[in-house]
């Protein structure tokens, strides 16, 4: 099963709800490395529901 990513244009991030990570977009290229992603806060996770 694939879970779609959520694009946050103003933050320049792709959000993965399943992994609770926000992947940065640099120079119009998504950086899809877990080491480069930031963990979502509990508040952000709640807003995504």
Residue pairs with C-beta under 8 A, 6 or more apart in sequence:
3 16
3 17
3 18
5 14
5 15
5 16
5 23
6 14
6 15
6 17
6 48
7 13
7 14
7 15
8 14
8 15
8 22
11 22
12 24
12 25
12 26
13 22
13 23
13 24
13 25
14 22
14 23
14 25
14 30
14 32
15 21
15 22
15 23
15 40
15 48
16 22
16 23
16 37
17 45
17 48
19 34
19 37
20 39
20 40
20 45
21 34
21 37
21 38
21 39
21 40
22 37
22 38
22 39
22 40
22 44
23 30
23 31
23 32
23 33
23 36
23 37
24 30
24 31
24 36
24 37
24 38
25 31
31 37
40 48
